[in-house]
C-alpha cells in the first residue's frame, strides 16, 4: 500500500467534490448559451471548473464566442444560480469522512471559488455537515483572495485561518478539478483528486493521489485516523 507524507489538517473544495453541483452548473450554462444557438461542451466546462465567476465567465464567452459582456454574464449567473443550486446534495462518502475527521479532532475547512450568496444557497440542504468545518474561505469577490485557482492564494489563506496556521506540507487538499489540483500543488500541499469521470486521465497525473469516489479514500495513507 502506497504511503504519503503525514498531514494534520484537511481542506475541501466544494463544487463537484463535496456537493454534486456539476450537473446543475451544466444545466444552467446550457440554458444560458442555447439562446445563442451554442452548445455547452465538456471541453469548455473543464476550463471553467474551479474558477471564480468572473474568470469562468470570461472562458465561456471566449470559447463559445458569445455576444454578451462579462457584466451581462454575471447578472444572468447571479439570478439563475439561486434557482439551480438550491437542489445541491452531498456526494457519496463525503459525510462519512467529514464526520470521521471531526470526531477525531482533525482540523477541517472549506476553500471554494463560489460567491458568498451562491455558497449559502448550495449548502442549504447540508447545513449540519458544513457546520462541522472550522472555517470556510469563500473566494468569489473576496478581497483576501487576490488570484483565483490555479493560483495558490485561496488554499494558503485557508490554511492560515486554522488556529495553529499549519505549514503547507501538513495540509491535505481534496479537489475534483484540474485547476484546483494545480492551486493546491502551487501552495505546497498534497492533493487528493476525485475527478469527474470525463476528465482526461493525463490530467490526473499531477495529483498526489487520484480516486474515483470519496468512498474509496483511506485516511491512514496520510497519517490520519483510519475508519
N, C-alpha and C positions, 0 to 999 in steps of 0.2 A: 504493500500500500504506500503510495507516494505521501510524503510529508512536506509541509511547507513551514515557513517561519511562524513561530507562535505570535498571536496577537492578543490584545487586551480590550480593544474597543471595536465596534462594528457600526458601519454607516450603510444605510439602504437608500437606493434610488426609489422612486415611487412608480412612475408610469411604466407599465409592461413588466414590472418586477415585483412590486407589492400588490398593485392593483391591476386588474385586467382592463385597462383603458385603451389599449391599442386598437381593438376593433371599433371602439366608439370614436376614436380620432379618425380612423379610416372612413367611417360613415359620414362624419362631419365634413371632412375635406372633400370627399367625393361629391357630396351635396353642394358644396361651395363651387367647385370647378366645373360641375356639369352644366351650370348656367352659361358657361363659355364654350361648351362643346368639347371639354377636355376630360381626360381620364386620370384619376389619381393613382399612379402606379407604385409598385413596391420600390422601384429604383429611386423615385422621388422621396418616398416616405423614409427610407433608411437614411437619407441625407438630413432629414428634418429631426429624426428621433434624438431626444436628449437636449435639444437646443431651446433657448428661451423663445417666447412667442415672436418677438421682432425678427430674430435671426432665422427661425423656421419659416416665417412668412416670406422673407427675402428669397429663400431657397425655392419655395413653392412658386412665387411669381416669376422668378428667373427661369426655372426648369420647364414650366408649362406656358411661359410667355403670356401671362395673364394681363389683361388691360386694366389693372387696378393698382392703386398705390398701397404702400405699407399701412398708412392710416386707415384706408378702407378695409384692408385685410384685418387689422386689429379690431376695428369696430364690429365686423361680422363675427370674428372669432370670439370676442368677449360676450356677445349676445348669445351665440349658439352653444358655447361651452357649458353654460349653466343648465341647458336642456339635456345635452348628450351625456355629460359626465356624472349627472346625478344617479345614473344607473350603475356606476362602477362597483365592482365586488372584488374581494381578495382573491389572489391566485392560489392554487393548491400548494400546501406546505408552508406558506408564509406565517399564518397564525401560530402554528406549532413551533416554528423556530423563534419567532419574536417572544412568545410566552416562555419558552425554554431559556433563552438568554436573559430575559428579565428576571426569571425565577432564580437564576444563578448569579445575579448581580453583575452581569456583564453590561457595561455602559453601551447603549444603543441610541442612534439618532437617524434622522432623515435628511437627505440633501436632494432637493428636487428643483428642476428648472421652471416649475409651474409658477404662475402668478398667484398671489395670495387668495384672491377670490375663487379661482379655479381649485386651489388646494382645499379650501373649505367645502366646496361642493362635492368634489370627488371622494373625500374621506367621510362623507355623511353617514354612509352605511357601515363604517368600520371604526367609529369613534373609540370604542373600547380598546381596540388593538393599538391605534395611534396614540392613545393616552399613555401607553407603556414606554414610549420613546422619551429619552431625557430631553431632547430638543429637536426642533426641525428648522433647517435653513431653507427658506423658500426663495429661490433665486430670481424669479421673474420680477423685474422692476425694483430689485433690491440694490441700493447704492453700495452696500458692502461687497457685493459680487461684481467686481469690475469687468470680468470677461466670462462669457458662458462656456459650457463644455464645447470643445475638448480641452479648453484651458483648465488648469487645476484649481482655480480660485475657490469654487464652491466647496470642494472637499477639504481644502486647507482651512477655510473659515469654519466649516462644520466641526472639524477636529479641535479647533482652538476653543470652541464653546463647551467642550467637556470640562468638568471641574478641574481635572488634573492635566489638561492640554497634552495628550499623549504625542510622542513623536510619530511621524508618518509611518514608519516601519512597523509600528504596533497597531495600526489601523487596518481592518479588512473592509473592503467596499463590495457591495452587491450591486451589479448593474446588468441591464439587458442590452443596451445599445452600444455599438462601437464607439460613438462619440464619448459616452460615459466611461468606457473602459480606458480610453486614451487619457481622459481627465484624471482618473484615479492613478494611473501609472505615472503621469506627469507630476502628481502630488507626492510620489514616492511610496505609494501604498500598494498592497496586494489587492487583487480584484478577482472575484468570482463572477463569471458571466453566465447568465441564464437567458439565452437569446431567444428571439422569435425563431421558429424552425426554418424560416425562409432566409435567414442571414447566411451569407456566403461563408462556408467553412473556413476560408482563408482569413476571415475577419474574427475568428475565434482564437487564432494562434497567439495573439498578443496577451490574452488574459492569463492570469496566474493559474486559473482552473476554469474550465467550461463544463457546465452540467445542463441536462435537458429540463430539469424541474427543480424547484426549491425542495421538493420532497426527497431528492437524491443527495442533498448536502449532508456531509458528515463533519460536525463541528470539531471533532478531535483531530482532524487533519491540520487544523490551525491552532492547536493547543487549547481549544475551548472545551467546556464540559460536554461529554457525549450525551446523547439522548438516553 
